[in-house]
């Protein structure tokens, strides 16, 4: 998969910290509540021993519904690990884990703000076990938020400055890496207003959107499973071939050219 230089976002270097601050706003809190509900239904169906969440954009615990035995959260730079608390810090495109060591990887809005989204997905494929799952949380470029993003994205404001990608694009990338993709779930159909009272009064739009405007939610949750490579069995060459002639019948034979010449008196 070739690297796409256009994938770089237009945000400032501290975009991860800014994204966490934006999630603390009334609009961010309303969105994270909706995303948490979508994730709960997905994570409750995934099992295994080790789960990794890459990044910590939200103030809520996104993994509370997970049934995986061991859940980890990897903070992103410039966070400083505290050895006493066992915190983990790493880069999404260079995960500090061995190959085929994780059962589930959760990427909450990582691809929108990473300059190397292809490398992030390659790393996820590397660290997942066969049949392991990746759960992606992404912003929808075709939602009602598109007008505000066009107005504020050029100002390098998070999250509008991120590179929002369609579900079809993410599906193509995952398919090339050998993933099977489940149908995505959409979240949050309210417009991007900042006033908490208005957001609360527009809550009815989420229920209506799930019935009538399913593809146009502000964000989506996508689940993909790492495909297991199937092996084609090869019959050993030393196994004796089955006879094509029934027992008791004379088997056909082929005379050599020299034998035929002798019988005809040429030699």
N, C-alpha and C positions, 0 to 999 in steps of 0.2 A: 504494500500500500504506500503510494508516494506521499511525501510530506506536502501539505498544502500551506503555503506561506500566507494565504489569505485568512487562515484560521485564527490569527492573532487578534485579540480583542483590543478595544480602545480605552481600557480602564487604566487607572493610575496604579503604581506598583503595589500599594497597600490594599488592593481590591478585596482580599479575603477578610481583612478587618473591617472594611467598609461594608461588605455584604452582611457580616454579623451585626453591625450597627443598624443597617437598614431593616433587618428582621426584627429589631426591637421597636420599630415604628408601628403605629396602628395598622397600616396596610400590610406590613411584614408579618405582624402577629396573626392577622386574619388569614393570610396565605399559609403560614406554617401550620395553623390548626387544620386547614383543609388538606394540606400535603401529608400531615401526620395521620389523618384518617385514611387516606389512600394507601400510605405505606403500611399501616397496621394490617390491612386486609392482605397485602402481599407477603409481608414478613412472617405472618402466622402460618403460611403454607410452606415455608422453607425450613429445612432441617440440616443438621450437620454438627461439626465440632468447633469450627473456627469461623467467625464472621469479622470482617473489617469494614468500618465506615471511614471513608477518606474525606477529611475535612469536617469542620464543625460550624456550619453557617447559622444554624438555628439555636435558640435558647432552650428549646424543649428536647427531650430525649426521643430521638427518632427510632430507637431500637427497642423500646419497651415491650413491643408485641412479639419480638423475635423469640423463637424456641431453640435457637442455636446455643450450644453449651457455653462457649467462650466468645464474648463480644468485645471487640477492641475499637477504639477511635484513634485515628492517626491525625494529629494536628498538622497544619501546614506552616511553613516558614512565613514570618520570622518568629514563630513561637519557639520558646526555649524549653527543652525537656527538663523536668525535675526528677532527678534520679530517685529521690525518696518516694515520690508518688507513682513512679513507674510510667510516666507519660511517654507517648510515642510521637515523634515528629519525623516527617519524611516528605518526599516529593511524589506527586501523583504519577509522574512519568518515570519514576525510578523507585518502585516500591521495595522496601527493605525486607522482603520475604522470599523464601525459597520457592522454586517452581513446584506447582501442584501441591500447595500447602494449605490453601484456604477453601472453605466450602461456599461462602457467600461474600461478595464485595458490594458495598453500597456506595454509589457516587452521587451525592447531593449537589447538583449544579456545578460539578467539576468541569465538565466539557465546555461550558459557556465561557469560563474564565481562564482556561489553560491555553497557553500558546502552542501546546503540542498535544492536541486531542487524540491524534492517531497513536502516538506513543503511549498515552494513558491507557487506551483500550488494549494495545499490545501487552502492556504490563499486566493488566487484569487477566487477559487470556493466559499469560504465563503462570501466574500464581494460583489460578483456580484449578481444582482437581477436575477430572473428567466428570461431566454432569453437574459441575458446580454452577452457581448462578450469579449473575451481576444484576443489580437493581439500580437503574438510572433515574434520577430526578432532574427534569429539564424544563426550561421556560419555552412556551409555545410561541413561535414567531407569528402565528396567524390568529392570535386571540384579540380581544378588545383592547389589549394593552399596547397594540402596535403604534397607535397615534402618539401616545406619551413617550414611547421609546424613540420614535423619530424626532421628537422635540428635544428630549433630554440626553439622548445617547451621545451626541457630539460634545456634550459638556463633561463627559467622562464620569457621569454619575452612575453609581451602582444601584440596581442591577441593570439599568437600561443600556449601559455601555458594553455589556457582554454580547457575545456572538450567539444569538439564539438560533437553534437548528431544528429543522423539521424532523418529525418522527421517521419519515421516509429516508432522510439522509443517515440518521443513526442506524436504522435497520440495514442499510447498505453496508455501512462500515462493519457492523457486527456479523453480517452474513459472510463477508470476505474473510473474517477471522474464524469462521467455523462455528458460529452460534446459531441456535434455534431460538427465535424470538416469539414471545407470547403477545397477545393483543394488549395494547397500552391502555391505561386508565387516565382520564383527564380530571383535573382538580380546579376549583375556584373559577366561577363564571361572573363574578362581580367586576365592575370597572375599577380602575386603579385610583380611587379617591382616597384622600388622606384623612378625612374627618371620621372619627370612630363611630359617631352616631349614625351617619349616613351609611357606613359600611354595615352596621348592625341591621338597619332597616332594609337593606338590599339583600339580606341573607336568603330570601326566597328564590333569588336568581340561581343559586347553586343547585337546588332541587330541580328547577325547571331546565337548567342547562344540561344536567345529566340525562334528561329525557329527550330534549329537542336539539341541543347544540353540542353534542358530545365531543366533536373534534376541536372545539374552540375554547377549551378551558385555558386559564392562564399558565398552567404547568401540567406536566404529565409524568406518570410513573411507568417505566418500561422494564420488563424482566426478560432476560435472555439466559439460555443455558448452554454451557460449553459442550459441543457435540463430541461424542466418543468416536474415534476413528475405528471403522470396522475392518477386520482383516479377512482377506479371501483365502480360504483353506487351499493348500496345494498338495496334491497327492504325491507321496514319496515315489521317486523313480524306481526304487528297488522293489516295489510291490509287484508280484507277478501278474501279468495281464490275464484277463478272463478269456477263456477259449470261446470262439464264436461258433464252433461246431459241436453238435450234440454228442455225448459219449456213445461209442460203438460204431461211429461212422469213420470212414477213411478220410484223414485230413488231406486237403489239397496241398500240392507241393509245386515248386517252380524249378524247372531244370535250368541249369546254367547254359550259357551260349556254347561253351566248349563241349559239354555233354551232347547237346543236340548235333553239333558238327561231327562228332565221332560216330553217332548213330547213323548219320546220313553218308558216311564214308568220305568226308572231306579231310579227315586226319587219320 
